[in-house]
Amino acid sequence: MAIEIRKIDTKCGLKKFVKWGIDLYKDNDCFVPPLVMDDVNTLDPHNNPAFDFCESIYFMAYDDGKPVGRIAGIINNVVNEKTGKKTLRFGWVDFIDDLRVSEALFRAVEVWGRSKGMEEIVGPLGFSDMDPEGMLVEGFDQEGTMATIYNYPYYPKHLEAMGFEKEADWVEFRMTVPDGIPERYQRISDIIKRKYELSTPKYTSAKKLVKDYGQEIFQLINEAYSELYGYSPLTPRQINRYISMYIPVLRLDNISLIVDKDKKLIGVGIAMPSMSKALIKCRGRMFPFGWIHLLKALRGQNDVVDLLLVAVKPEYQSKGVNSLLFTDLIPCFIKNGYKFAESNPELELNQKVQSQWGYFETRQHKRRRAFRKSL
């Protein structure tokens, strides 16, 4: 029988769309499921401020009445205007190992993209860089993280069979948390701190942190990431959403701020205890008991910390300012019992970012890719 493609356009349909992507990996120990409602809210035009400048469409594939695949098509009009390209993004893509299924899914989303005047298709990408991006091409035996995509090894083979080619790669590193601050790192940090009159304030109140620097943190991210591949600048409405979503659940000792003599923010590093094992236990559900696993991961014993982001003002980049972030965070990591740190994805050509791991024991254990094809 031919593969049937159904458009998803209801809240109930979105829940099935998200849950199927989790069910496909029920026997895989490396897959870290998202919380169902988080993904539903991201995909729902009524809940995600990215729809102020994005369009999307969702499809599921069925074979003999059984769901066998899903895909999202996204048009980010701000990025397209910035790059001068007519690019269709694809994301939230999953399928069984059957080329009929993957071809049918991509055919559906490509037809939609061409009807909107798009000339190329690229992905996996989300609405913004706050969404997971990049298809795993190395590290299939490694446990995923909350902020990344996991997929089976046959996925990239399907894309290549459909004519997709490499557009950009991200690499990920696993680092051993040292027993103390490396001496050379501390020396550089002390020099930079004196030279530029910098300090690293700490907060014990999330409310005060948000009041003082909530907006500035995300404005700095916009500034620092503006030239990175596919970056979509966060709008005020998006910033407000992420402040309310993330700041209240972060451990404040895992946030490092660098400010100048006028208390202006020039650097930020945000880490979070790994939520991977807790999310695996939750299987996408917060209730009835999922929240207990998540709370334990956040507040209890955890030997892995995820380095969610590092951002430094462009004029301070390549000047050793990053050393302040880690001389600030390493003692906190040691105190909290973290033994390993996950870098999360970094563009393979971004030597500025990767050079900061030179003082740590590291291994590059994952690679993910954005694929491209002309429409």
N, C-alpha and C positions, 0 to 999 in steps of 0.2 A: 504494500500500500504506500501511497505517496505521503510524505511528511506534511502534516497540517500545521499551519502557522496561525496563531490567534493573537490579536492585539490585546494588550492589557490596559484597561483604562478605568478601573475602579479600585477603591481601597482594599476590598476583599481580594481582588485580583493581584494587587501588589503584595499582599501577605503571602499568597501562594507562590508568587514569583520569587520572593526572598526565601521562603522556607524550602522551596525545591533546590535552590542553590546550596542550602545547608545539607539537605537529605542526601544529595549526590555523594557527599564525603563522609557518610555516617560510619564507615569502616576504616577511615584514614586517620592515623594518629598525628599527622603533621598539620592538618587543616584546623585553623582557628576560626570558628564561626563568629559572625557579627551578632549583635543583639537584633532580633527581628524588627522591633519597633524603631531602632535607630536607622536601619536601612530603609524601612518603609517611609519614615519621615524625610529622609534625604531624597527619595524618589518622588515624593508627593509634592506637586506644585503649590499646594496650600500651606506647606510647612517649611519649605526650603527657600530662603531669600535669593538663592542663585537663579531662580526662575524669573527674577527681575530682568535678566539678560540672557537666559538660556531657554532652549526648547528641547523637548525630549519625546521619545516614543519607546514603548516596551513591547516585546514579543515573547511568546512562549511557543515551543515546538512540541507537537504531539505525534506519536506513532501508535496507531490503533487505539486511540483514546488515552494513551499513557503519556505523561509529560516526559520529555527527553532532552529539553534544552531551553535556554533563555538568553536574551540579549537586550541591552538598552542602547538606543541611539541618542546622541546629545549634540546639539549645536550651541557652542559658546560664542555668542555674537561679539563679546568684548575682545576675546582673544583673536577671533577672525579679523576684526577691525584693526587690531594692533599689528598682526602679522601680514595683513593684506591677502590672506589666503581664504579659500572657501572650504573649510575643513569640517567634516563630520567626525565626531568622536564615537567610539563604541566602548561600552563598559558593562559591568555586571553580566559577563558572558560566561556561560557554562553549557556543556553539552556532553552527551555520552560519546563513546568512541565509535562514531558512525559518521562518515563524511557527508552522507545525505542530510544529516541533521544540521551540522555546522554550515553547510552550503545554503540550506534553506533559511536558516536564521540570518546569515549575512546578506543573502539576496534580498530578504524583506527589508532590512534596515538600510541597505544601499539604495533600493528603489525609493524609499522615503527621503533619503539624503539628496538624491538627484532631483526629486520633485521640489526640494527647497533650494536648488541651485548649487549644491555642494559639488566639489570637483575632486576631493580626495577623502579617504577614510583612514583614521589613525586611532590607535588604542592598544590596550585598554587604558582609558583615561576617564576621570570623573567630571563633575561639574567644575570643581576647583582642585587645587593641590591638597586640600584637606581631605579629599577622598582618596582611597587606595588606587594606585596606578601601576602599570607595568605587569606583563605576564611573566611568570616564573619560567626561566629557561635553564637554570642551574640551581641545585640545592633542594631537590624534591624530597630528600630524606631528612631535611631540617625542619624543625617545628616553626610554624609561622608566627607572626606577631599581630597584635590588634590592628596595626596601621597598614598591613600589607595584604596582597592577594596571594592565595595559594591556588595552584591548579595542577592537574595531572600532566605527566610528561607528553601525552599525545596532543595537548592543545597547540603548542607551537608548530607541531608537524602538520596539523590541519590548516593552520594559517598559511604556512609556506606552500602547501598543496593548492591553496586558493589564490596564490599569486602575491601574498603579502611579503614585504621585505623589512629588514631592520630599519627603524627610524632613530631610536635612541635606547641606550642601555643604562640601567642603574645597578650599582653593586652594593652589597651589604657586608658588614664586618661584625664579628663577635670578638669582644675584647675581654681580657682578664683585668678585673679591678685590682690595681696594685695595693700593696700593704701600706703604702704611704705616698705622699706626693713626690714624684720623681724630682731629684735635686735640681737638675737643669731646668725643669718646668717651673719650679718655685722661683729660681733665680730670674728667669725671663719675666715671670709674672710680677715680681717685685720691681724690676726695672721699668716695665711698661706702666705699672700703677703710678710710680713716681713721675715718669716722664710726661704722661698725659693727665695727671691728676685725676685718676679714676678710683672708684670705690665699688664695693659689691654689697649693697644693703640686703638684709634678710628680713622676712616678714613672718609674723605669727598669726596674722589675721587676714583671711582671704578677702574680706570686705574692704580692708584698708588697701590691700594690694590692688584690687580692682579699681578703687577710687584713684589711687596714685598713678598706676601704670597700665591698667587694663587695656585702654584704647591704644596707648603708646606701643605696647607689645606687638599688637597686630599691625599697626602702622609701620613699625620697624620691619616686620616680616615682609610686608609689601615692598618696602624699599630695598631690603637685602636680596629678595628673591626675584626682583622685577625682570632680570635678564635671563633667568633660567628657562629651560625648555618648557614650553606650554603653560607658563605661569599665568594664572588668572587672578588679578588683583582683587583682594577682598573689599567689598563695599561696607559702608557703615552698618547696614542691616545684617550682613554676614558676620561682621566683627562682634556685634551685640549677641548674636546667636552663639558664637563659639565661646565668648566670655561666659555666658550663662551655662553652657554645656560642660566646659572643661575646667575652668578655674576652681569651682567649688569642690571638685573631686580630686584635685592634685594635692600631693603632699608638698607643703610649702618649702620644706627644706630641700626638695628636688628641683626648685626653681632658682636659677641664678640670674641676677640682674647686674649689669655693669652701667654705671652712671658717671657722667663727667662732673666737674666741680660745680656746675649749675644744676645738678640733679636731673639732667636730661639723659634719657635712655639711649645708650649707644650699642648695647649688646644684651642678648638674652639666650639662655640655655634652659630647656625644659625637659625633664626626665620623668619617668613614671615606672613604678614597679610593674614588671611584666604581668599582663592580664591573660596570657595565653592559656595556661593550664586551667584557670578559673572559667574562661569562656568555653573551653572544650567541655568542661563539666556541665556548664549551663545549657549547651546546645542551642543557643540563641534565645533562651527564655529567661527573663528576669524573675518570674514567679512560677511556682511558689517558693523555690529554694535557691534560685540562681543568684539572687542578691547576696546570699550568705557567702558563696564562693567568691564573688567579686569583692565584698568587703574584706574578707580574709586576705585576698591578694593585695589589696590596697594598704591595709593597716597591719597585717600580720607578717609572719616570716616569709621572705621571698628572696631567693639568691640571684635573681636576674632583674636588671633594670633596663628599660627601653629609653634610648636617647631620642626623644620625639622630634626635637628641632634645635638648631643652633642658628642664630641670626646676628650679624654684626653690621653696623652702618658701613656702607661702601667705602667711605673715606678712612675708616679704621681697619679695613680688611688687609691682610698680609702684613700687619704690624705687630703681631704677637698678642693681640687683645684676647684671642680665644683662650690663651693660657690662664687668664683670670677666671674664666668660667670653670675650668677643671680644678684649679687650686681651691676654688670655692666648693665644688661639688664632690670631689674625691673624699674628703673627710666625712661628708654626709653619707656617701655610698658605703664607706667602711663601717660607720656607726650603725647603719641600717642592715648590715649583713649581706650586701650585694657582692657576689663573687664574679659575675659576668655582666657585660653591657652589650646590648644590641644597638648597632648604629642606625638601623632602618635605612631605606634606599637613599643613595647618593648618586648623582649622575656620574658615569664613569670618567668623564672628561673634567670633572670639577676637582682639580688638583688642590685648590685652596682648602676645600673641606677635608679631603682625604689626608692632607699633610698633617692635620692636627692629631692623627692617631699614631704618628711616628714614635711617640714616647711610650706607647703601650704595647703589650703583647697581643697581637691581633691575627686573625685569619679571615680572609674573604671567603664566605661560605654560601653566598647566594648571589644570583644575578637575575635581573628581570628586564623585560624588553617592551618597548612600544613598537608596534608594527604599522606599516603604511602601505596603502595601495591607491592608485588612481581610480576614480569612478568613471 
